[in-house]
Amino acid sequence: QVQLVESGGGLVQAGGSLRLSCAASGRTFSSYAMAWFRQAPGKEREFVARIMTSGGSTYYADSVKGRFTVSRDNAKSTVYLQMTSLKPEDTAVYYCAATRATGVLTTPSRYDYWGQGTQVTVSS
């Protein structure tokens, strides 16, 4: 079992930056692959980024490649999403998720644990 709590969302101007954090409970954080998803009003939950247990392997949606960076600090049981060059279309509720599964892991169904979400709004 793992509990996840996101933070760092807010309102930012287009072209700006935000860093989201996701703090995990328990002592087994390093055993989980972690991911970020987002969901805009009226849209399906969308994969954003994934990082494997050691942090050595990352994968990004095409829409955020070159702009977003996912990282993790296993000693702090925290995963981060550094977002730069933000666009209005990045506006969404951002969720972190955890799984013990392996693979590319880009679909919500692969993840067992979810945070409550944090709102990111990008103004034009």
Disulfide bonds with the S-S distance in Angstrom:
Cys22-Cys96 1.93
